Structure formats: C-alpha cells, structure tokens
Amino acid sequence: ADIKYTADLVRPKLQRRTRRSHSLSVEEQVLIGLCFYASGTFYQVVGDNIGVDKSTVSDVVKAASIALSSLVNQFVSLPKDVQISQTKHKDWEYINRKGRRSINIQLVGDADLIITNCVVKWPGSVHDAHILRESALYRELQTNRPDGIILGDSAYQLLPWLMTPFLAATTPAQARFNTAHCKIRCAIERLNGVLKRHFAYLNYLPVEPQGACNIILACIVLHNIATRRNVPLCDDVYDAPEPVEEPDEPLAFCQNEGLTGRIVRDAIVRNYF
C-alpha cells in the first residue's frame, strides 16, 4: 500500500509513454529508487539484485529523485552535512570545517520526527547562520512571528523565535534551561540518525551537487511520507549527538533582534525554570 501510494504521487512524472513490454512500471521505478537510497551501494549491485542493467538504475534513480524532490513543498511544511564526492566546479566551496566535501543542509523537525522545513542547496563551507539568514523560513518568521519557538544550537544567533542555549549559565535556572534545551533539541539529532539509517546512501553521495540535492530532497519526502503513514522508523538505534562546533565569528544580525531574543529567553527562564 505504501509503495502504491508513493507511486501514485510521482506517476504523472514517471509514467512511461510507451507500450513496450520491457518498459518499467512506476511501481518498479519507485522500488529501484528505494532500494538504491536504502542500500547505499552501487548502481551495478542494485541492478543485479533487481534484474536490470546499471545504466537503467542510474536513469531511474535520477528521474525518481527529481520526481520525489518536486513534492517537497507538499510534504515538508512548517543542519547536518551530507558528504559528497569531488565536484567539477568550485570544489573548495564544498569543503566543510572537517575537511570533507559536503552539502550543508538546514533541517527543522518536530518531536514526532516530521521534517517541517528544509534547505538543501548550500556548499559545506557555508555557515549555518548564513543559510538561515538567506532562507525563506527566516523571512517568513521575521514577518509573521510563529506561535511557538524553534530551538537551535549555539552556532545560531539568538532571535525572538529562535532560542539558543546560554554559552555560560550563571544561575541554576539558566542551567536548567540549558538542560531542557539540550534534551528537546536531541530530537533533531535523532531525526538525522533515522534519515541516515533508513537511507544509507545519504552517508556518502558520489554524484555531482545538483544530483545530490535531488537525492537528499527525495529521501526527505520519503521520510515524511513514511512517518505520516506510521511506517516503523527503527529509531531504537541512532547516531549520538555530535559536539557543537562553535563558529569562529558568528554572523552579525540586527542588534535589536539579539536584544529581543535575550528578553524572550530571560522571560522563559524566569517563568518556567
């Protein structure tokens, strides 16, 4: 039922305009894509297991990734690096702080592990705070303040709608806030772990950046479809949170934004901790 549901979503884009007997059905194309994303292996291996040649697997994965990624606005509504192979143009832009080539992804998720916002386009060298500042999410929340807040690590600037931990808690209440903040924000680490375990190919993408972005978006769409349809997430094991790498120099936001953010955070600490 879940395969048919997914196939129906992408059928307009993947339906082959041919009556040849060897033409792959949409369901078969979806299965090839799922097998590839989940296995993290080569086109040849996937093809051998399914009974098609590797060029067919390559074509199907590309088409399925584009079709699924086009659904992102339908299934992702209101950052972790994903490693990629060497790029042909401006390779240095994709080198992250760990010295690896990657795409820096902005993810926002909720306690149910639903991805509510994503930005998948920036090279690994770009700072998290810059990605946020340039995003549609930032523009939306600056104009229309949400009924709630987003939690982020200390790589981000404190904003009225984005709470970060105290860099140095000076009171017991601030320490309790930091503890609660860490426990709640672990949901995004858990989400990253679930994504990479369900879609092993996300651990390393040996394709060019645009293809990598399409595959990442396709996996995000599939994750939300699976979660909303109560497909087991197998989240009993997941990656432990990595230590936050502090930026050398955080990007400067409007001073009033930071001041208002501190006022909001202080009020939360005063009233709840």
C-alpha positions in Angstrom: 0.0 0.0 0.0 2.8 2.4 0.8 4.6 1.7 -2.4 1.4 2.2 -4.4 0.7 5.5 -2.5 4.2 6.8 -3.3 4.0 5.6 -6.9 0.7 7.4 -7.4 2.3 10.6 -6.2 5.0 10.5 -8.8 3.1 8.7 -11.6 2.5 11.9 -13.7 6.3 12.4 -13.9 7.4 8.8 -14.2 4.7 7.2 -16.3 6.5 5.9 -19.5 4.8 6.9 -22.7 5.3 3.5 -24.3 3.6 0.2 -24.5 6.7 -1.8 -24.9 6.7 -4.9 -22.7 10.1 -4.2 -21.1 9.2 -0.7 -20.0 9.4 -0.3 -16.3 6.2 0.5 -14.4 6.1 3.4 -12.0 6.0 1.0 -9.1 9.2 -0.7 -10.3 10.9 2.6 -10.7 9.9 3.6 -7.2 11.2 0.3 -5.8 14.5 0.7 -7.7 14.9 4.2 -6.1 14.0 3.0 -2.6 16.5 0.1 -3.0 19.2 2.5 -4.1 18.6 5.1 -1.3 18.4 2.5 1.4 21.3 0.3 0.4 24.0 2.9 -0.1 25.6 0.7 -2.8 26.4 0.9 -6.5 24.1 1.0 -9.5 25.5 -2.3 -10.6 24.7 -4.1 -7.3 21.1 -2.7 -7.3 20.7 -3.7 -10.9 22.0 -7.2 -10.3 19.5 -7.7 -7.4 16.6 -6.4 -9.4 17.4 -7.8 -12.8 18.2 -4.6 -14.8 21.4 -3.1 -16.1 23.2 -0.3 -14.2 22.5 2.3 -16.8 18.8 1.7 -16.3 19.3 2.0 -12.5 21.1 5.3 -13.0 18.4 6.7 -15.2 15.6 5.6 -12.9 17.3 7.0 -9.8 17.8 10.3 -11.4 14.2 10.5 -12.7 12.8 9.3 -9.4 14.9 11.7 -7.4 13.7 14.6 -9.4 10.1 13.5 -9.2 10.2 13.0 -5.5 12.1 16.2 -4.8 9.4 18.1 -6.6 7.0 17.1 -3.9 9.0 18.8 -1.1 6.6 21.7 -0.7 3.7 19.2 -0.4 5.3 17.1 2.3 7.7 19.5 4.1 6.0 22.4 5.7 6.2 24.5 8.8 21.7 21.2 9.6 23.6 18.4 9.1 26.2 18.0 6.4 25.8 15.2 3.8 29.2 14.2 2.3 29.6 14.2 -1.5 32.3 13.2 -3.9 34.7 15.7 -5.6 33.0 18.3 -7.7 33.9 19.8 -11.0 33.4 23.4 -10.3 34.5 25.5 -7.2 35.4 22.3 -5.3 36.8 24.4 -2.4 33.3 25.8 -1.7 32.2 22.3 -0.6 35.0 21.7 1.9 33.5 21.9 5.4 35.2 22.5 8.7 36.1 18.8 9.0 38.0 19.0 5.6 35.3 16.9 3.8 33.3 17.8 0.7 29.7 18.1 1.7 26.4 19.9 1.2 25.3 21.8 4.3 21.6 21.1 5.0 19.2 23.1 7.2 16.6 20.9 8.8 13.8 21.8 11.1 11.8 19.0 12.7 9.3 18.4 15.4 9.0 15.9 18.3 7.3 13.3 16.0 10.4 13.4 13.7 8.4 15.1 10.9 10.6 17.4 8.9 8.8 20.8 8.8 11.4 22.8 6.8 14.5 22.1 4.8 17.1 24.0 2.8 19.2 21.8 0.5 21.5 23.7 -1.8 24.4 25.3 0.1 28.0 24.0 -0.1 29.6 22.6 3.0 31.8 25.7 3.6 28.8 28.0 4.2 28.0 28.8 7.8 24.7 27.5 9.4 23.7 31.0 10.4 24.2 32.4 6.9 22.0 29.6 5.5 19.3 30.5 7.9 19.5 34.2 7.2 19.1 33.6 3.5 16.2 31.2 3.8 12.5 31.7 3.2 12.0 30.4 6.7 13.9 33.4 8.2 11.9 35.9 6.0 8.6 34.3 7.0 9.3 34.2 10.7 10.7 37.7 10.8 7.4 39.0 9.2 5.0 36.6 10.9 6.1 35.6 14.3 5.2 31.9 15.0 3.0 30.7 17.8 6.0 29.0 19.4 9.8 28.9 19.1 12.5 27.0 17.3 15.4 25.6 19.2 18.9 25.8 17.7 22.5 25.2 18.9 25.0 27.9 19.6 26.1 28.2 16.0 22.9 30.3 15.5 22.2 33.8 16.7 19.6 34.2 19.5 16.4 35.6 18.0 12.9 36.2 19.3 11.7 33.0 17.7 15.0 31.0 17.8 16.2 30.0 21.3 19.8 29.0 21.7 21.4 27.8 25.0 23.3 30.1 27.4 27.0 29.9 26.4 27.9 30.1 30.1 25.0 29.5 32.5 25.4 31.7 35.6 22.4 30.7 37.6 20.7 27.4 38.4 17.7 28.5 36.4 19.8 29.1 33.3 21.5 25.7 33.8 18.1 24.0 34.0 17.1 25.9 30.8 20.2 24.6 29.0 19.5 21.0 30.2 15.9 21.1 28.9 17.0 22.8 25.7 19.5 20.0 25.1 17.0 17.2 25.8 14.4 18.7 23.4 16.9 19.6 20.7 18.1 16.0 20.7 15.1 15.3 18.5 16.9 16.8 15.5 19.9 14.6 16.1 17.6 11.6 16.4 16.0 12.7 13.1 19.3 12.9 11.4 20.2 9.4 12.7 16.9 8.0 11.4 17.4 9.6 8.0 20.9 8.2 7.6 19.9 4.7 8.8 16.8 4.5 6.6 18.7 5.9 3.6 22.2 4.7 3.8 23.1 6.5 0.6 23.0 9.8 2.4 26.1 8.9 4.3 28.1 9.5 1.1 26.8 10.7 -2.3 29.2 10.0 -5.1 27.3 12.3 -7.5 27.5 15.9 -8.6 26.0 18.5 -6.3 22.6 19.0 -8.1 22.1 15.3 -8.3 23.0 15.0 -4.6 20.5 17.7 -3.7 17.7 15.9 -5.6 18.5 12.6 -3.9 18.5 14.3 -0.4 15.2 16.0 -1.1 13.7 12.7 -2.4 14.8 11.0 0.9 13.3 13.8 2.9 10.0 13.5 1.1 10.0 9.7 1.5 10.8 10.1 5.2 7.8 12.3 5.8 5.5 10.0 3.8 6.7 7.0 5.9 6.4 8.9 9.2 2.9 10.2 8.5 1.8 6.7 7.3 3.2 5.2 10.5 5.8 3.1 8.8 8.1 1.9 11.6 11.2 4.1 11.9 13.5 1.6 13.6 14.7 4.5 15.8 15.8 2.3 18.7 19.3 2.9 17.5 20.5 6.3 16.1 23.6 8.5 15.9 24.6 10.1 19.2 24.6 13.9 19.1 27.9 15.3 18.0 29.6 18.1 20.0 28.6 21.5 18.7 31.4 23.2 16.8 31.4 26.8 17.8 31.8 29.3 14.9 34.9 31.4 15.0 32.9 34.5 14.5 29.0 34.3 14.4 27.4 36.3 11.7 26.1 39.7 12.8 22.3 40.1 12.9 20.5 43.2 13.8 21.3 44.3 17.3 17.6 44.7 18.2 16.9 41.1 17.2 19.5 39.8 19.6 18.3 42.1 22.4 14.7 41.0 21.9 15.8 37.4 21.7 17.6 37.8 25.1 14.4 39.3 26.6 12.3 36.4 25.4 14.8 33.8 26.7 15.1 35.6 30.0 11.3 35.6 30.3 11.1 31.9 29.6 13.8 31.2 32.3 12.1 33.4 34.8 8.6 31.9 34.3 9.4 28.2 33.8 12.8 27.4 35.3 
